């Protein structure tokens, strides 16, 4: 099975959950920006969480499926359609051979994920298929997808052909995932104190939770630059470079905040005044350039409980989707 990029989008890359364990060599984890949406997309088509899939921005690509396929699109809503007939997000769809997937209009969010049942054939680099654009490694040829690229897909456990009827281009399967609770109050992002929080001026601490911040157009998968009221330290100092992570909030010398994202560097020399909590990284990743949001402080215990709850939900979704697919496949075999 294979799919072909008929028209490339603004930035489409093959990603999985990331490349971990190589920070000592200066290699960042990378991976998907929205781990919740990507995990649900893979679950809907019966894949493991960490199977590679395609991360898309708007304008998104046009993709031709060269054989029958079972797909799911989660995350941002770019108004997807098959052969110009609309299909839903957050729901599995069986697609007929030679059908064209098209995204016609931005509705919500910054990143959408296309999962295909089976496994995208990519050359792993350091045990991950995530595309590292700076190293030009991983994913599909170490780069963003381009027109005429062909991505092969290994056959999985379920036959998409059995889920189709003779006439229609696609068949929307009968279950979907309610996702609104994960992205509820998307402009309210929670954070915890960072190692250098106490070095900030008291008025700046208050500003962080009182003011609104806007994502600068210069932002990318490496970091979100924030426009807002300038912040101050109690006194300027030289800081030794220290470890950073996805969600680390740094205070730049000019007083602006920057939030490190999936393609962040492994160390940084700016004060780490906070961290976005793990359960809210999906929300943050779906805010694009020009979007505004507020930061709210919470404690580590609450942050852990929220992340554990989200992970439990993902496990339940995975088991439920597999059960649905097994039942449906058994029904079509009988």
C-alpha positions in Angstrom: 0.0 0.0 0.0 1.2 3.5 -0.7 0.2 7.2 -0.7 1.4 10.0 -2.9 1.7 13.7 -2.2 -0.2 15.3 -5.1 0.3 18.8 -3.8 2.6 19.7 -0.9 1.5 21.8 2.1 3.3 24.5 3.9 5.1 22.1 6.3 4.2 18.4 6.3 6.6 16.0 8.0 6.6 12.4 9.2 6.7 12.3 13.0 6.3 9.8 15.9 6.4 10.6 19.6 10.1 11.5 19.6 13.8 10.5 19.7 14.7 10.1 23.4 18.0 9.3 25.2 20.4 11.3 23.0 20.4 14.7 24.7 24.0 14.1 25.9 25.0 14.2 22.2 23.0 17.4 21.7 20.2 15.6 19.8 16.7 16.8 20.8 13.7 14.5 21.1 11.6 16.3 18.4 8.5 14.3 17.5 4.9 15.4 17.2 3.8 18.7 18.7 0.4 17.4 19.9 1.0 14.0 21.5 -2.7 13.7 22.4 -4.0 14.2 18.9 -1.4 12.0 17.3 -2.0 9.2 19.9 -5.7 9.3 19.3 -5.3 9.3 15.5 -3.1 6.2 15.7 -5.5 4.5 18.1 -8.5 5.1 15.8 -6.9 3.1 13.0 -5.6 0.3 15.3 -2.0 1.4 15.4 0.4 1.7 18.4 0.8 5.2 19.9 4.3 5.6 18.5 3.7 4.6 14.9 4.9 7.3 12.5 2.2 9.6 11.0 2.0 12.8 9.1 1.9 16.2 10.9 0.3 18.9 8.7 -0.1 22.7 8.9 -2.4 24.8 6.8 -2.4 25.1 3.8 -2.2 21.3 4.0 -1.3 18.8 1.3 -3.4 16.8 -1.2 -2.8 13.1 -0.8 -3.7 10.2 -3.1 -4.2 6.8 -1.6 -3.0 4.2 -4.1 -4.8 1.3 -2.4 -7.7 1.0 0.0 -6.8 2.5 3.4 -8.1 3.0 6.9 -7.3 6.6 8.0 -8.0 9.0 10.8 -7.4 12.8 11.1 -7.1 14.4 14.5 -5.9 17.7 15.9 -6.7 20.8 13.9 -9.7 21.0 11.7 -8.7 21.9 8.1 -12.1 20.8 6.6 -10.9 17.5 5.2 -12.7 15.8 2.3 -12.3 12.7 0.1 -13.0 13.4 -3.6 -14.6 16.7 -2.5 -17.0 15.0 -0.1 -16.4 16.1 3.6 -15.2 13.6 6.1 -15.1 14.0 9.9 -12.1 14.5 12.1 -11.5 12.3 15.2 -13.2 9.3 13.6 -11.9 6.4 11.5 -12.6 6.4 7.8 -12.1 3.6 5.3 -10.9 5.1 2.0 -11.1 3.5 -1.5 -8.2 3.1 -3.8 -7.2 6.2 -5.9 -9.2 8.6 -3.7 -7.9 12.1 -3.0 -7.7 13.6 0.4 -7.9 17.4 0.3 -8.1 20.1 3.0 -10.1 23.2 1.8 -10.4 25.6 4.7 -8.9 26.4 8.1 -11.5 26.0 10.9 -9.5 25.5 14.1 -6.1 24.6 15.4 -2.5 24.7 14.1 -1.6 21.1 13.4 -3.5 18.1 12.1 -2.4 14.5 12.1 -3.0 11.9 9.5 -2.7 8.3 10.7 -2.9 5.3 8.3 -3.5 1.7 9.5 -0.3 -0.2 9.2 3.1 1.4 9.4 4.6 4.2 7.2 7.8 2.9 5.8 10.5 5.3 6.9 14.2 4.8 7.7 14.6 5.2 11.5 17.4 7.3 12.9 18.4 6.6 16.5 15.3 4.5 17.1 12.8 7.1 15.8 11.1 7.9 12.6 10.6 11.6 13.5 11.9 14.1 11.0 14.8 16.2 12.3 14.9 19.0 9.8 18.2 20.5 11.0 20.0 17.2 10.9 18.2 16.2 7.7 17.6 12.7 9.3 14.6 10.5 10.0 11.1 10.7 8.5 11.0 10.8 4.7 14.4 11.6 3.4 15.0 13.8 6.5 12.9 16.6 5.1 9.4 18.0 4.7 7.2 16.1 2.3 7.2 17.4 -1.3 5.0 17.0 -4.4 5.3 13.5 -6.0 6.7 11.9 -2.8 5.5 8.3 -2.4 5.3 6.9 1.1 4.8 3.2 1.3 2.7 1.7 4.1 3.2 -1.8 5.5 0.0 -3.9 5.7 -1.5 -4.1 9.1 -3.9 -6.5 10.9 -7.1 -5.1 9.4 -8.3 -5.0 5.8 -9.6 -1.6 4.8 -11.2 -3.2 1.7 -13.6 -5.2 3.9 -14.8 -1.9 5.5 -15.9 -0.4 2.1 -19.0 -1.0 0.0 -19.0 -1.1 -3.7 -20.0 2.4 -4.7 -18.8 5.0 -2.2 -15.3 6.5 -2.1 -15.2 6.1 1.6 -17.0 4.7 4.7 -17.0 6.6 8.0 -16.9 4.0 10.8 -19.4 4.3 13.6 -17.3 5.4 16.5 -15.4 8.6 17.3 -13.5 10.2 20.1 -14.9 13.1 22.2 -11.9 15.4 22.4 -13.3 18.8 23.5 -12.3 18.3 27.2 -8.6 18.2 26.2 -8.8 21.5 24.4 -11.3 23.2 26.6 -10.5 26.8 27.5 -7.6 26.7 25.0 -6.6 30.2 25.9 -5.9 29.2 29.5 -2.5 27.4 29.8 -1.3 26.1 33.1 2.4 26.3 34.3 4.5 25.4 37.3 7.4 27.3 38.8 10.8 26.8 37.1 14.2 26.7 38.8 14.8 30.4 38.3 11.3 31.6 39.2 12.4 33.3 42.5 15.0 35.4 40.6 12.3 37.4 38.9 11.1 40.8 40.1 7.9 40.5 42.2 6.0 42.7 39.8 7.0 40.5 36.9 5.7 37.4 38.8 2.4 39.1 39.1 2.4 40.1 35.4 2.8 36.6 34.2 -0.5 35.5 35.6 -2.3 38.9 35.0 -1.3 39.7 31.5 -2.1 38.1 28.1 0.6 36.9 25.8 0.5 36.6 22.0 2.4 34.1 19.8 4.8 35.9 17.5 4.8 35.1 13.8 8.5 34.1 14.1 7.5 31.1 16.2 8.0 27.6 14.9 8.4 23.9 16.1 11.5 24.9 18.1 10.0 27.7 20.2 7.1 30.1 20.6 8.2 33.7 20.9 5.7 35.6 23.1 4.7 39.2 22.6 3.5 40.9 25.8 4.5 43.1 28.7 8.3 42.9 29.3 9.4 41.1 32.4 12.4 41.7 34.7 14.8 39.8 37.0 15.7 41.2 40.4 19.2 41.6 39.0 21.0 40.6 35.9 23.4 37.6 36.1 25.3 35.1 34.0 23.8 31.7 33.9 25.5 28.4 33.1 23.7 26.5 30.3 21.3 24.0 31.8 18.9 21.2 30.6 15.6 22.3 29.1 12.6 20.4 27.9 9.4 20.7 25.8 7.4 23.3 27.6 10.2 25.1 29.4 9.5 28.9 29.7 12.7 31.0 29.4 13.1 34.7 30.1 15.2 36.4 27.4 17.6 39.3 28.2 15.2 41.8 26.5 12.3 40.8 28.9 10.4 38.6 26.5 9.2 35.1 27.2 9.9 32.1 25.0 8.4 28.7 25.3 10.4 25.8 24.0 8.5 23.4 21.8 9.0 19.9 20.3 12.2 20.7 18.4 13.8 22.6 21.3 17.5 22.6 21.9 18.8 20.3 24.7 20.3 23.0 26.9 19.8 26.7 27.3 21.5 29.6 29.1 18.4 31.8 29.8 16.5 31.7 33.2 13.9 28.9 33.2 11.1 30.7 35.0 8.5 28.0 34.5 7.2 25.0 32.6 4.0 24.4 30.8 2.3 21.3 32.4 2.3 18.2 30.2 -1.5 17.9 30.0 -1.7 21.4 28.5 1.0 21.0 25.8 -1.6 19.7 23.4 -3.6 22.9 23.9 -0.6 25.1 23.5 0.5 23.2 20.3 -2.8 24.0 18.6 -2.4 27.8 19.1 -0.8 29.3 16.1 0.9 32.7 15.3 -1.2 35.6 16.4 -3.2 33.6 19.0 -3.3 35.0 22.6 -3.5 33.1 25.9 -3.0 33.5 29.6 -0.8 31.6 31.9 -2.1 30.2 35.2 0.1 28.8 38.0 -0.5 25.4 39.4 1.4 23.0 41.6 3.4 19.8 40.6 0.9 17.4 42.3 -2.0 18.8 40.3 0.1 18.8 37.1 1.0 15.2 37.6 -2.6 14.2 38.3 -3.8 15.9 35.2 -1.2 14.2 33.0 -1.9 10.8 34.6 -5.6 11.2 33.9 -4.9 12.2 30.3 -2.7 9.1 29.8 -5.4 6.9 31.3 -7.8 8.3 28.8 -5.5 7.5 26.0 -5.1 3.9 27.1 -8.9 3.5 27.4 -9.2 5.0 23.9 -6.6 2.6 22.5 -8.3 -0.5 23.9 -11.8 0.7 22.9 -10.7 1.4 19.3 -9.0 -2.0 19.0 -12.2 -3.7 20.4 -14.4 -1.9 17.9 -12.1 -2.8 15.0 -11.9 -6.5 16.0 -15.7 -6.7 16.3 -16.2 -5.0 13.0 -13.6 -7.2 11.3 -15.2 -10.4 12.8 -18.6 -9.2 11.5 -17.3 -8.7 8.0 -15.6 -12.1 8.0 -18.7 -14.0 9.1 
